Amino acid sequence: MTEMGLPAMPVQGKFSKEFALMASCSWLVPEYLEPEQRKYITEACSTPVDWDSYTKLAQRHGVTVIAYKVLKQYADVVPDSALKVLQQSNSNSRRHALFQTAELVKLLGIFVGRGIEAIPLKGVYLAHQLYSDFAVRTSGDLDILVRPDNVETAEQILESNGYVCEIAGSSLTILQKRYLRTHIHHYVFVHSESGLHVELHWSLGSWSEQQMEILWENITIQTWHNLQIPTFSYEYLLLVLCDHGAKHEWQCLKWLSDVAPLFESKDNINWDNVLTLARQLDLERVLAHSALMVHWVYGISLPDLLQKLILKDNQVSGLCESSIAALMMDGKAILEAGKNARSLRLAWRTKKLRPSMSYLTAFRSTFVSPCDWDLVKLPPFLFWLYYPLRPLLWFYRHYLK
């Protein structure tokens, strides 16, 4: 690898001491980087640290379990009060992850029994893939990807196991289901007793049918808890994770820490293959953006191929600057920003990340919202009215109601 003069992080994006320390403890570094990490943490803790701010940052970014796993080795320089906060969060997260794992294994076993290919996304299975520890990363729900033809059967399985579809708060009409299947990419189910959330995906955001087919044609089979389940190779996994994080402006460090081990990998990733796949899937800018973010936040040296990819696209640096700003926002600011036409902002960002995508494809998820169906209940023959009513109903929900 040679240093090609990658763009530097702007001065206004410089991290506070607490954020930088939290970032250094947000992933499990490979053995050869441990001395460097040890030196940084020891030096950082030798001067005053606002540990209350640190623990709040770790909670906001979903990295308390990894932070505790790293910092408990430095009990001589980290105060007991901070370690106790992280330890409690670690215990709670591990209990929840154990419950999620048991439920995911149960559901995947049912899907396998019914002949349905179901890929676990993110969550506890990703923690197992990256670190062989199901509880090392926190997750709020279970994400499962099935083929479009299997969605209805998967819905029935979830409903027969106590889950209720959250969309529209009631049973959907044929037209509503048809709209959702072509304009969004997942349903949210909530268990009626435990409250556990399951997201049932049949696509990955704005991925086309052809791109999803490429993904399905290249799955590998892994054994997990005595189940043979389909999953992604490391090359595909990297691109899927980059697409998810980039779409959401990398506003949660947990997502960036998921891809850091993959960008650093020297054995499991063939970068020529990754670049070829990125071209096929229209993810070249997403990959370049994600690589520069990892370089800025973790200081990871990038392969020459990725450096060239970054340098040839003059949009990448600007995308990273906005992501750094989102990464440093507090939880309240994120919630407030989410009220301000969030779906439109996400659609516009998707279009910037995938320049070859049509505007119609990028913005199709914003045309009609299931919230509109609860607010104004129209008969099926008037479903078309939801399109012109959309701006008025959005304004009513956000500014009048």
C-alpha positions as CSV (number, residue, x, y, z in Angstrom):
1,M,0.0,0.0,0.0
2,T,1.2,3.5,-0.8
3,E,-0.1,6.8,0.5
4,M,-1.6,8.7,-2.4
5,G,-2.6,11.9,-0.5
6,L,-6.2,11.1,0.5
7,P,-8.3,14.1,1.6
8,A,-7.8,15.0,5.3
9,M,-10.7,15.3,7.7
10,P,-11.7,19.0,7.9
11,V,-10.7,20.9,11.1
12,Q,-14.4,21.4,12.0
13,G,-14.8,17.7,12.0
14,K,-12.1,17.1,14.7
15,F,-13.3,14.8,17.5
16,S,-13.4,15.6,21.1
17,K,-11.0,13.6,23.3
18,E,-13.9,11.6,24.7
19,F,-15.2,10.8,21.2
20,A,-11.7,9.8,19.9
21,L,-11.2,7.5,22.9
22,M,-14.6,6.0,22.4
23,A,-13.9,5.4,18.7
24,S,-10.6,3.7,19.5
25,C,-12.5,1.3,21.8
26,S,-15.4,0.7,19.4
27,W,-13.9,-2.3,17.5
28,L,-11.7,-5.3,18.4
29,V,-8.5,-4.6,16.7
30,P,-6.4,-7.3,15.1
31,E,-3.4,-8.5,17.1
32,Y,-0.8,-6.5,15.3
33,L,-2.6,-3.3,16.1
34,E,-3.0,-4.0,19.8
35,P,0.2,-2.3,20.9
36,E,-0.8,0.9,19.1
37,Q,-4.3,0.8,20.7
38,R,-2.7,0.1,24.1
39,K,-0.4,3.1,23.8
40,Y,-3.2,5.4,22.7
41,I,-5.6,4.4,25.5
42,T,-2.9,4.7,28.1
43,E,-1.8,8.1,27.0
44,A,-5.4,9.4,26.6
45,C,-6.3,8.2,30.1
46,S,-3.2,9.8,31.6
47,T,-4.9,13.2,31.4
48,P,-8.4,14.2,32.6
49,V,-11.3,12.5,30.7
50,D,-14.9,13.4,31.1
51,W,-16.1,9.8,31.8
52,D,-19.7,10.7,32.1
53,S,-19.6,12.2,28.5
54,Y,-17.6,9.1,27.4
55,T,-20.2,6.6,28.7
56,K,-23.1,8.6,27.2
57,L,-21.3,8.6,23.8
58,A,-20.7,4.9,24.0
59,Q,-24.4,4.3,24.7
60,R,-25.5,6.8,22.0
61,H,-23.4,4.9,19.4
62,G,-24.2,1.4,20.5
63,V,-20.7,0.3,21.4
64,T,-20.8,-0.2,25.2
65,V,-20.2,-3.9,25.0
66,I,-17.0,-3.6,22.9
67,A,-15.9,-0.5,25.0
68,Y,-16.2,-2.6,28.2
69,K,-14.4,-5.5,26.7
70,V,-11.5,-3.2,25.7
71,L,-11.4,-0.9,28.8
72,K,-11.7,-3.5,31.5
73,Q,-8.1,-4.3,30.7
74,Y,-7.2,-0.8,31.8
75,A,-8.7,-0.8,35.3
76,D,-5.6,1.0,36.6
77,V,-6.3,4.1,34.5
78,V,-10.1,3.9,34.0
79,P,-12.2,4.9,37.1
80,D,-14.4,2.3,38.7
81,S,-17.5,4.5,38.2
82,A,-17.1,4.4,34.4
83,L,-16.4,0.7,34.3
84,K,-19.5,0.0,36.3
85,V,-21.7,1.9,33.9
86,L,-20.2,0.0,31.0
87,Q,-20.4,-3.3,32.8
88,Q,-24.1,-2.8,33.6
89,S,-24.7,-2.0,29.9
90,N,-22.7,-5.0,28.9
91,S,-24.7,-7.3,31.1
92,N,-28.0,-5.9,29.9
93,S,-26.9,-6.2,26.3
94,R,-25.7,-9.7,26.6
95,R,-29.0,-10.9,28.2
96,H,-30.9,-9.2,25.4
97,A,-28.6,-10.7,22.7
98,L,-29.0,-14.2,24.2
99,F,-32.8,-13.8,24.0
100,Q,-32.5,-12.5,20.4
101,T,-30.2,-15.3,19.4
102,A,-32.6,-17.9,20.8
103,E,-35.5,-16.3,18.9
104,L,-33.6,-15.9,15.7
105,V,-32.4,-19.6,15.8
106,K,-36.1,-20.7,16.4
107,L,-37.4,-18.6,13.4
108,L,-34.6,-19.6,11.1
109,G,-35.3,-23.3,12.0
110,I,-38.9,-22.8,11.0
111,F,-38.0,-21.2,7.8
112,V,-35.5,-24.0,6.9
113,G,-38.2,-26.5,7.8
114,R,-40.6,-24.8,5.3
115,G,-38.0,-24.7,2.6
116,I,-37.5,-20.9,2.8
117,E,-34.1,-19.4,2.3
118,A,-33.7,-16.8,5.0
119,I,-30.6,-14.7,5.5
120,P,-30.0,-13.1,8.9
121,L,-28.9,-9.5,8.5
122,K,-26.8,-7.4,11.0
123,G,-27.6,-8.1,14.7
124,V,-26.4,-11.1,16.6
125,Y,-25.5,-13.1,13.6
126,L,-23.2,-10.3,12.3
127,A,-21.5,-10.2,15.7
128,H,-20.9,-13.9,15.3
129,Q,-19.5,-13.4,11.8
130,L,-17.1,-10.6,12.7
131,Y,-16.1,-11.6,16.3
132,S,-17.4,-15.1,17.0
133,D,-19.3,-13.5,19.9
134,F,-23.0,-13.1,19.4
135,A,-23.3,-10.3,22.1
136,V,-20.4,-8.1,21.2
137,R,-22.5,-5.6,19.3
138,T,-25.9,-4.2,20.4
139,S,-29.0,-4.4,18.2
140,G,-32.6,-3.4,18.7
141,D,-34.3,-5.9,16.4
142,L,-33.8,-9.0,14.2
143,D,-33.5,-8.5,10.4
144,I,-34.3,-11.3,8.1
145,L,-34.0,-11.3,4.3
146,V,-36.2,-13.6,2.2
147,R,-36.9,-13.9,-1.5
148,P,-39.9,-11.9,-2.7
149,D,-41.8,-15.1,-3.6
150,N,-41.5,-16.2,0.0
151,V,-42.7,-13.0,1.7
152,E,-46.3,-14.1,2.3
153,T,-45.3,-17.5,3.7
154,A,-42.7,-15.7,5.9
155,E,-45.5,-13.3,7.1
156,Q,-47.7,-16.3,8.0
157,I,-44.8,-17.9,10.0
158,L,-44.2,-14.7,12.0
159,E,-47.9,-14.2,12.7
160,S,-48.4,-17.8,13.8
161,N,-45.5,-17.3,16.2
162,G,-47.0,-14.2,17.9
163,Y,-45.8,-11.4,15.7
164,V,-48.1,-8.6,14.5
165,C,-47.3,-6.4,11.4
166,E,-46.8,-2.8,12.5
167,I,-47.6,-1.1,9.3
168,A,-50.9,0.8,9.1
169,G,-51.9,-0.7,12.5
170,S,-54.4,-3.0,10.8
171,S,-54.8,-5.6,8.0
172,L,-53.7,-4.2,4.7
173,T,-55.8,-4.1,1.5
174,I,-54.6,-5.8,-1.7
175,L,-53.7,-2.4,-3.2
176,Q,-51.8,-1.4,0.0
177,K,-49.8,-4.6,0.0
178,R,-49.0,-4.2,-3.7
179,Y,-47.8,-0.7,-3.2
180,L,-45.7,-1.6,-0.2
181,R,-44.1,-4.6,-2.0
182,T,-42.9,-2.3,-4.8
183,H,-42.1,0.9,-3.0
184,I,-40.5,-0.2,0.3
185,H,-38.2,-3.1,1.2
186,H,-39.4,-4.5,4.5
187,Y,-42.2,-5.0,7.0
188,V,-41.8,-4.5,10.7
189,F,-43.3,-7.1,13.0
190,V,-43.6,-6.8,16.8
191,H,-44.1,-9.8,19.1
192,S,-47.4,-9.4,21.0
193,E,-45.9,-10.5,24.4
194,S,-42.1,-9.9,24.3
195,G,-42.2,-6.7,22.3
196,L,-39.3,-8.0,20.2
197,H,-39.1,-6.4,16.7
198,V,-38.4,-8.4,13.5
199,E,-37.8,-6.7,10.2
200,L,-38.8,-8.9,7.3
201,H,-36.9,-7.8,4.2
202,W,-37.4,-8.8,0.6
203,S,-35.0,-6.2,-0.7
204,L,-32.2,-3.9,0.5
205,G,-33.5,-0.4,0.2
206,S,-33.1,0.9,-3.4
207,W,-31.6,-2.3,-4.8
208,S,-33.1,-3.4,-8.1
209,E,-34.5,-6.8,-8.8
210,Q,-31.4,-7.6,-10.9
211,Q,-29.0,-6.5,-8.1
212,M,-30.9,-8.6,-5.5
213,E,-30.7,-11.6,-7.9
214,I,-26.9,-11.1,-8.1
215,L,-26.8,-11.2,-4.3
216,W,-29.0,-14.4,-4.1
217,E,-26.9,-16.1,-6.8
218,N,-23.8,-15.7,-4.7
219,I,-24.8,-16.7,-1.2
220,T,-22.8,-19.3,0.8
221,I,-24.1,-21.8,3.2
222,Q,-22.9,-21.7,6.8
223,T,-23.6,-23.9,9.8
224,W,-24.9,-22.0,12.9
225,H,-26.5,-23.7,15.9
226,N,-26.9,-26.8,13.8
227,L,-28.7,-25.0,11.1
228,Q,-27.6,-24.7,7.5
229,I,-28.3,-21.1,6.7
230,P,-27.5,-18.9,3.6
231,T,-25.2,-15.9,4.2
232,F,-22.9,-13.5,2.4
233,S,-19.2,-13.9,1.6
234,Y,-17.0,-11.2,3.2
235,E,-17.0,-9.2,-0.1
236,Y,-20.8,-9.1,-0.4
237,L,-21.1,-8.5,3.3
238,L,-18.8,-5.5,3.2
239,L,-20.9,-3.9,0.4
240,V,-24.2,-4.6,2.1
241,L,-23.0,-3.0,5.3
242,C,-21.4,0.0,3.5
243,D,-24.7,0.6,1.7
244,H,-26.7,0.6,4.9
245,G,-24.3,2.8,6.8
246,A,-23.8,5.3,4.0
247,K,-27.5,5.6,3.4
248,H,-28.0,6.7,7.0
249,E,-25.0,9.1,6.9
250,W,-23.0,6.8,9.2
251,Q,-24.6,8.6,12.1
252,C,-24.1,5.6,14.4
253,L,-20.4,4.6,15.1
254,K,-21.6,1.0,15.6
255,W,-22.2,0.7,11.8
256,L,-18.7,2.0,11.0
257,S,-17.1,-0.3,13.5
258,D,-18.9,-3.2,11.8
259,V,-17.0,-2.5,8.5
260,A,-13.7,-1.5,10.1
261,P,-12.5,-5.2,10.5
262,L,-13.5,-5.9,6.9
263,F,-11.6,-2.9,5.5
264,E,-8.6,-3.9,7.6
265,S,-8.8,-7.6,6.6
266,K,-5.7,-8.9,4.8
267,D,-6.9,-12.5,4.4
268,N,-10.7,-12.6,3.8
269,I,-11.1,-9.8,1.2
270,N,-10.2,-9.8,-2.5
271,W,-10.2,-6.1,-3.4
272,D,-10.3,-6.7,-7.1
273,N,-13.5,-8.8,-6.6
274,V,-15.0,-6.1,-4.3
275,L,-14.4,-3.4,-6.9
276,T,-15.9,-5.5,-9.7
277,L,-19.0,-6.2,-7.5
278,A,-19.3,-2.5,-6.6
279,R,-19.5,-1.7,-10.3
280,Q,-22.1,-4.4,-10.9
281,L,-24.2,-3.2,-8.0
282,D,-23.8,0.6,-8.5
283,L,-22.0,0.9,-5.2
284,E,-18.6,2.4,-6.2
285,R,-19.3,5.8,-4.6
286,V,-20.8,4.0,-1.5
287,L,-17.6,2.0,-1.2
288,A,-15.3,5.0,-1.7
289,H,-17.3,7.0,0.8
290,S,-17.2,4.2,3.4
291,A,-13.5,3.6,2.9
292,L,-12.6,7.3,3.5
293,M,-14.8,7.3,6.6
294,V,-13.0,4.3,8.0
295,H,-9.7,6.0,7.2
296,W,-10.7,9.2,8.9
297,V,-12.1,7.7,12.0
298,Y,-9.9,4.6,12.6
299,G,-6.7,5.6,10.7
300,I,-6.9,2.3,8.7
301,S,-4.5,2.2,5.7
302,L,-6.4,1.5,2.5
303,P,-5.4,-0.7,-0.4
304,D,-4.2,1.2,-3.5
305,L,-7.4,0.3,-5.4
306,L,-9.6,2.0,-2.8
307,Q,-7.4,5.1,-2.7
308,K,-7.7,5.5,-6.4
309,L,-11.4,5.0,-6.2
310,I,-11.7,7.8,-3.6
311,L,-9.4,10.2,-5.5
312,K,-11.2,9.9,-8.8
313,D,-14.6,11.0,-7.3
314,N,-14.8,14.6,-6.2
315,Q,-18.1,14.0,-4.3
316,V,-16.7,11.5,-1.8
317,S,-15.0,14.1,0.5
318,G,-18.1,16.2,0.8
319,L,-20.2,13.1,1.6
320,C,-17.8,12.2,4.4
321,E,-17.9,15.7,5.8
322,S,-21.6,15.6,6.2
323,S,-21.3,12.1,7.7
324,I,-18.8,13.3,10.3
325,A,-21.2,16.0,11.3
326,A,-24.0,13.4,11.6
327,L,-21.7,11.1,13.6
328,M,-21.1,13.8,16.2
329,M,-24.8,14.8,16.6
330,D,-26.3,13.9,20.0
331,G,-29.4,11.7,20.2
332,K,-31.8,14.6,20.6
333,A,-30.5,16.4,17.6
334,I,-30.9,13.3,15.5
335,L,-34.6,12.9,16.6
336,E,-35.2,16.6,15.7
337,A,-33.5,16.1,12.3
338,G,-35.7,13.1,11.7
339,K,-38.8,15.2,11.9
340,N,-37.7,17.4,9.0
341,A,-38.7,15.5,5.9
342,R,-36.4,12.5,6.8
343,S,-37.7,10.3,3.9
344,L,-36.9,13.0,1.4
345,R,-33.4,13.6,2.8
346,L,-32.7,9.9,2.7
347,A,-34.0,9.6,-0.9
348,W,-31.8,12.5,-2.0
349,R,-28.8,11.0,-0.3
350,T,-29.4,7.7,-2.0
351,K,-29.5,9.4,-5.3
352,K,-26.1,11.1,-4.5
353,L,-24.6,7.9,-3.5
354,R,-25.8,6.0,-6.6
355,P,-25.5,8.6,-9.4
356,S,-26.7,6.2,-12.1
357,M,-30.0,5.6,-10.3
358,S,-33.1,7.3,-11.7
359,Y,-34.8,10.0,-9.6
360,L,-38.0,7.9,-9.8
361,T,-36.3,4.9,-8.2
362,A,-34.6,7.0,-5.5
363,F,-37.8,8.8,-4.5
364,R,-40.4,6.1,-5.0
365,S,-40.6,5.3,-1.3
366,T,-41.7,8.9,-0.5
367,F,-44.7,9.0,-2.9
368,V,-47.2,7.6,-0.3
369,S,-46.8,6.8,3.4
370,P,-48.6,4.1,5.4
371,C,-49.2,6.9,7.9
372,D,-51.5,8.5,5.2
373,W,-53.7,5.4,5.3
374,D,-54.3,5.8,9.0
375,L,-55.0,9.5,8.7
376,V,-57.4,9.3,5.7
377,K,-59.0,6.0,4.9
378,L,-59.9,5.9,1.2
379,P,-61.7,3.1,-0.5
380,P,-59.6,1.0,-2.9
381,F,-61.0,2.7,-6.1
382,L,-59.7,6.1,-4.7
383,F,-56.2,4.8,-3.8
384,W,-54.7,7.1,-6.5
385,L,-55.7,10.1,-4.4
386,Y,-53.0,9.4,-1.9
387,Y,-50.4,10.6,-4.4
388,P,-51.7,14.2,-4.7
389,L,-52.8,14.3,-1.0
390,R,-49.3,13.3,0.2
391,P,-47.8,16.8,0.6
392,L,-50.9,18.0,2.4
393,L,-51.1,15.1,4.8
394,W,-47.3,15.4,5.5
395,F,-47.8,19.1,6.4
396,Y,-50.7,18.2,8.6
397,R,-48.9,15.5,10.5
398,H,-45.7,17.6,11.1
399,Y,-47.1,21.1,11.6
400,L,-50.8,21.1,12.3
401,K,-51.4,17.9,14.3
